[in-house]
């Protein structure tokens, strides 16, 4: 068998050559001290320059960052403050005649011309020769008669220096009620329908249903139930005394009642709505009750007016009448 010359352990010629090389090797001569110091000083100087360049770059970056932060801060300082609008407290439901409003903090009065107009906290309203019905944000109907000035200072809080106001808590879900402040005290509802009038001489509160409370500083609060009234003037609070729950004194508020949509409704529902809005009790004469479930259709009834009611009842062969001096609405068949 032939042995290959390049296998490990068989290259004796190479080992001899390496031995001769190392045999002639001698320790390298140490460089002079002055040369070593010069090299050290040069390396140290270069390192110092590199470090200085890095430091300058870092300082420049920090200065740039600080400048950016300063620019942003100045921009934020100069930006106008973002203020949120006052909360919506009501919306216009029905408008009669010329009614004016003024936003909180503004000097000019504008015309409130369309239903759905949003009223915010702090807004002032003046009816002049007109009238206005509002739907409160928390529920309930607030109606303002002629020559009335109010400010809706907060949700369910109304300041009325003069005029006439009607409040119907209806199906309000909040349960917070309403507070009306006047020069003669504060009126609060307790789930009610009430009318309130005030001028420079006195305050008059009449309760149609439920209960209302009148309070003033330094005096005990008084309450009025359905069919009662309270009065207040410079001498104090007087009452309660009896008052009608229907009739001419309520007519202006009934005219501003929310519309009643006839479509898909029945006679019985229409009469219940009308009785609620007018303070009347419905009675059926003869066989009129047999037609109470008759279906209705057509236009909406705009306000609780007896003429409009009879026009609609006629489509079901019915008519209404109100005996003089009574709180009853009699429904009978047409002859």
C-alpha positions as CSV (number, residue, x, y, z in Angstrom):
1,X,0.0,0.0,0.0
2,X,1.3,3.4,-0.9
3,X,1.2,6.1,1.8
4,X,0.1,9.6,0.7
5,X,2.7,12.3,1.4
6,X,0.2,14.9,2.5
7,X,-1.4,13.0,5.4
8,X,-0.9,14.5,8.9
9,X,2.0,13.0,10.8
10,X,3.9,12.0,7.6
11,X,5.1,15.6,6.5
12,X,8.6,15.4,8.1
13,X,10.0,17.9,5.6
14,X,7.6,20.7,6.7
15,X,8.4,20.2,10.4
16,X,12.2,20.5,9.7
17,X,11.6,23.8,7.9
18,X,9.6,25.3,10.8
19,X,12.3,24.2,13.2
20,X,15.0,26.0,11.3
21,X,12.9,29.2,11.2
22,X,12.3,29.4,14.9
23,X,15.9,28.5,15.6
24,X,17.0,31.7,13.9
25,X,14.3,33.9,15.6
26,X,15.4,36.5,18.2
27,X,13.3,38.8,20.6
28,X,12.2,42.0,18.8
29,X,14.0,45.2,19.9
30,X,11.8,47.4,22.2
31,X,10.9,50.8,20.7
32,X,12.5,53.9,22.4
33,X,10.4,55.4,25.2
34,X,10.1,58.7,23.3
35,X,8.5,57.0,20.3
36,X,6.1,55.1,22.5
37,X,5.0,58.3,24.2
38,X,4.5,60.1,20.9
39,X,2.3,57.3,19.6
40,X,0.3,57.3,22.9
41,X,-0.1,61.1,22.7
42,X,-1.3,60.9,19.1
43,X,-3.9,58.2,19.9
44,X,-5.2,60.1,22.9
45,X,-5.5,63.4,20.9
46,X,-7.4,61.7,18.2
47,X,-9.8,60.1,20.7
48,X,-10.3,63.5,22.3
49,X,-11.3,65.0,18.9
50,X,-13.7,62.1,18.2
51,X,-15.3,62.5,21.6
52,X,-15.6,66.2,21.1
53,X,-17.3,65.8,17.8
54,X,-19.8,63.3,19.3
55,X,-20.5,65.7,22.2
56,X,-21.1,68.6,19.8
57,X,-23.5,66.5,17.7
58,X,-25.4,65.5,20.9
59,X,-25.6,69.1,22.1
60,X,-26.9,70.2,18.7
61,X,-29.6,67.6,18.8
62,X,-30.6,68.6,22.3
63,X,-30.7,72.3,21.3
64,X,-32.9,71.4,18.3
65,X,-35.2,69.3,20.5
66,X,-35.5,72.1,23.0
67,X,-36.3,74.6,20.3
68,X,-39.0,72.3,18.9
69,X,-40.6,72.0,22.4
70,X,-40.5,75.7,22.8
71,X,-42.2,76.4,19.5
72,X,-45.0,73.9,20.3
73,X,-45.4,75.4,23.8
74,X,-45.6,79.0,22.4
75,X,-48.2,77.8,19.8
76,X,-50.3,76.2,22.5
77,X,-50.1,79.4,24.6
78,X,-51.2,81.5,21.7
79,X,-54.0,79.2,20.7
80,X,-57.5,80.5,21.7
81,X,-59.0,78.4,24.6
82,X,-61.4,75.8,23.4
83,X,-64.7,76.3,25.3
84,X,-67.6,73.9,25.2
85,X,-71.0,75.2,24.4
86,X,-73.6,75.5,27.3
87,X,-75.8,72.4,27.5
88,X,-79.0,72.2,25.6
89,X,-81.9,72.7,28.0
90,X,-84.9,72.8,25.6
91,X,-86.1,73.1,22.0
92,X,-88.9,75.1,20.5
93,X,-92.1,73.0,20.1
94,X,-94.6,75.7,19.0
95,X,-94.2,79.4,18.2
96,X,-97.0,82.0,17.9
97,X,-96.1,85.5,16.7
98,X,-92.8,87.2,17.1
99,X,-90.6,85.7,19.8
100,X,-87.0,86.9,20.5
101,X,-84.0,85.1,22.0
102,X,-80.5,86.1,23.1
103,X,-77.6,83.8,23.6
104,X,-75.8,83.9,26.9
105,X,-73.1,86.6,26.9
106,X,-74.3,88.2,23.6
107,X,-75.8,91.6,23.2
108,X,-78.1,91.2,20.2
109,X,-81.6,89.8,20.1
110,X,-82.7,87.5,17.2
111,X,-86.0,86.2,16.1
112,X,-86.9,82.6,17.1
113,X,-88.7,81.6,13.9
114,X,-88.8,77.9,13.6
115,X,-89.8,74.9,15.7
116,X,-86.9,72.7,16.7
117,X,-84.8,75.8,17.6
118,X,-82.3,74.7,20.3
119,X,-82.2,76.7,23.6
120,X,-79.1,76.5,25.7
121,X,-78.4,77.2,29.3
122,X,-78.2,81.0,29.9
123,X,-80.4,81.9,26.9
124,X,-82.9,84.6,27.4
125,X,-86.4,84.6,25.8
126,X,-89.0,87.3,25.2
127,X,-92.4,86.7,23.8
128,X,-93.7,90.2,23.4
129,X,-97.1,89.8,21.7
130,X,-96.3,86.2,20.8
131,X,-96.2,82.9,22.7
132,X,-93.9,79.9,22.8
133,X,-94.0,76.2,23.8
134,X,-90.8,74.5,24.7
135,X,-90.0,70.8,25.1
136,X,-87.5,70.6,28.0
137,X,-84.5,68.3,27.5
138,X,-85.4,66.4,30.7
139,X,-89.0,66.0,29.6
140,X,-92.0,68.2,30.2
141,X,-93.7,71.1,28.4
142,X,-92.9,74.7,29.3
143,X,-95.3,77.3,27.7
144,X,-94.7,81.0,27.8
145,X,-97.6,83.5,27.3
146,X,-97.6,87.1,26.1
147,X,-95.3,89.7,27.6
148,X,-93.1,87.1,29.2
149,X,-89.3,87.3,29.9
150,X,-87.4,84.3,31.0
151,X,-83.8,83.0,31.2
152,X,-83.2,79.3,31.2
153,X,-80.3,79.4,33.6
154,X,-79.7,75.6,33.7
155,X,-81.5,72.4,32.9
156,X,-85.0,72.6,34.6
157,X,-84.2,76.0,36.1
158,X,-86.0,79.0,34.8
159,X,-85.7,82.7,36.0
160,X,-88.9,84.7,35.3
161,X,-88.9,88.3,36.4
162,X,-92.3,88.9,34.8
163,X,-94.9,87.2,32.6
164,X,-97.0,84.0,32.6
165,X,-95.8,80.5,32.4
166,X,-97.4,77.0,32.3
167,X,-95.6,73.8,33.1
168,X,-96.7,70.3,32.4
169,X,-94.3,67.6,33.8
170,X,-96.1,65.1,31.5
171,X,-94.1,61.9,31.2
172,X,-90.7,63.4,32.2
173,X,-88.2,60.6,32.8
174,X,-85.7,62.5,34.8
175,X,-87.8,63.0,37.9
176,X,-86.0,66.3,38.6
177,X,-89.0,68.5,38.1
178,X,-88.6,72.2,37.4
179,X,-87.7,75.3,39.6
180,X,-89.0,78.7,38.5
181,X,-87.4,81.7,40.3
182,X,-89.3,84.9,40.6
183,X,-89.0,88.2,42.6
184,X,-91.5,86.8,45.1
185,X,-90.1,83.3,45.6
186,X,-89.3,80.0,43.9
187,X,-91.9,77.6,42.6
188,X,-91.1,73.9,42.3
189,X,-93.3,71.2,40.8
190,X,-94.1,67.9,42.4
191,X,-95.3,66.0,39.3
192,X,-97.8,68.6,38.1
193,X,-99.5,71.0,35.7
194,X,-99.5,74.5,37.0
195,X,-99.8,78.1,35.8
196,X,-97.7,81.0,37.1
197,X,-98.1,84.7,36.7
198,X,-95.9,87.4,38.1
199,X,-95.4,91.1,37.7
200,X,-94.0,94.0,39.8
201,X,-96.7,93.6,42.5
202,X,-97.4,89.9,43.1
203,X,-97.1,86.3,42.1
204,X,-100.1,84.0,41.4
205,X,-99.8,80.2,41.3
206,X,-102.6,77.9,40.2
207,X,-102.3,74.1,40.2
208,X,-104.3,72.1,37.7
209,X,-103.1,68.6,38.7
210,X,-100.5,67.2,41.1
211,X,-98.8,69.6,43.6
212,X,-96.5,72.7,43.5
213,X,-94.4,74.3,46.2
214,X,-93.7,78.0,46.8
215,X,-90.7,78.9,48.9
216,X,-89.1,82.2,49.8
217,X,-86.2,83.2,52.0
218,X,-87.0,83.5,55.7
219,X,-90.4,81.8,55.4
220,X,-91.8,78.3,55.5
221,X,-92.6,76.7,52.2
222,X,-96.3,76.4,51.2
223,X,-97.8,73.8,48.9
224,X,-100.8,73.9,46.6
225,X,-102.6,70.7,45.4
226,X,-104.8,70.3,42.4
227,X,-107.6,72.9,42.3
228,X,-105.7,75.2,44.7
229,X,-103.8,78.5,44.3
230,X,-101.2,80.5,46.2
231,X,-100.4,84.2,46.0
232,X,-97.3,86.1,47.2
233,X,-96.5,89.8,47.4
234,X,-94.4,92.2,49.5
235,X,-96.4,91.2,52.6
236,X,-95.9,87.5,52.4
237,X,-97.4,84.3,51.0
238,X,-101.2,83.8,51.1
239,X,-103.4,80.7,50.7
240,X,-104.0,78.1,49.6
241,X,-107.4,78.8,48.2
242,X,-109.7,77.1,45.7
243,X,-109.3,77.7,42.0
244,X,-110.8,76.2,38.8
245,X,-108.8,73.6,36.9
246,X,-110.4,74.4,33.6
247,X,-111.9,77.4,31.9
248,X,-110.8,80.8,30.4
249,X,-107.7,81.3,32.6
250,X,-106.1,78.2,31.1
251,X,-107.1,78.8,27.5
252,X,-103.8,80.4,26.4
253,X,-101.8,77.4,27.6
254,X,-104.2,74.9,26.0
255,X,-103.7,76.7,22.6
256,X,-100.0,75.9,22.9
257,X,-100.5,72.2,23.6
258,X,-98.3,69.7,21.6
259,X,-99.9,68.5,18.4
260,X,-101.9,65.3,18.4
261,X,-101.2,63.0,15.4
262,X,-104.5,61.3,14.4
263,X,-102.9,58.7,12.2
264,X,-103.5,55.2,13.6
265,X,-105.2,56.5,16.7
266,X,-108.7,55.9,18.1
267,X,-111.4,58.3,19.4
268,X,-110.8,57.2,23.0
269,X,-107.1,58.2,22.8
270,X,-108.0,61.6,21.3
271,X,-110.5,62.3,24.0
272,X,-108.0,61.3,26.8
273,X,-105.4,63.7,25.3
274,X,-107.9,66.5,25.1
275,X,-109.2,65.9,28.7
276,X,-105.6,65.9,30.0
277,X,-104.8,69.2,28.2
278,X,-108.0,71.0,29.3
279,X,-108.6,69.7,32.8
280,X,-112.0,68.3,31.8
281,X,-113.6,64.9,32.5
282,X,-115.1,63.0,29.6
283,X,-118.6,61.6,29.8
284,X,-120.4,59.6,27.1
285,X,-124.1,60.2,26.4
286,X,-126.4,57.5,25.0
287,X,-124.6,55.0,22.8
288,X,-121.7,57.4,22.0
289,X,-119.3,55.1,24.0
290,X,-119.9,52.4,21.4
291,X,-117.9,54.5,18.9
292,X,-115.0,55.3,21.3
293,X,-112.8,52.7,19.6
294,X,-113.4,54.0,16.1
295,X,-110.1,54.5,14.1
296,X,-109.0,58.0,13.2
297,X,-107.0,59.4,10.3
298,X,-106.1,62.7,8.8
299,X,-104.2,65.8,9.9
300,X,-102.8,66.5,13.3
301,X,-104.8,68.6,15.8
302,X,-102.9,71.7,16.5
303,X,-103.6,72.8,20.1
304,X,-106.4,71.7,22.4
305,X,-109.2,73.6,20.7
306,X,-112.8,72.4,20.9
307,X,-113.6,73.5,17.3
308,X,-110.7,71.3,16.0
309,X,-111.9,68.4,18.3
310,X,-115.4,68.5,17.0
311,X,-114.2,68.6,13.4
312,X,-112.4,65.3,14.0
313,X,-115.1,63.7,16.1
314,X,-117.6,64.3,13.2
315,X,-115.7,61.7,11.1
316,X,-116.8,59.1,13.7
317,X,-120.4,60.5,14.0
318,X,-119.7,62.2,17.3
319,X,-119.8,65.7,18.8
320,X,-118.6,67.3,22.1
321,X,-120.2,69.9,24.3
322,X,-119.2,71.5,27.6
323,X,-122.1,72.5,29.9
324,X,-121.7,76.0,31.2
325,X,-119.8,76.3,34.5
326,X,-118.8,72.6,34.6
327,X,-115.6,70.6,34.2
328,X,-117.3,67.9,32.1
329,X,-116.9,67.3,28.3
330,X,-120.0,65.4,27.1
331,X,-119.6,63.2,24.0
332,X,-122.8,62.3,22.1
333,X,-123.7,61.0,18.7
334,X,-124.6,63.4,15.8
335,X,-128.3,63.7,15.1
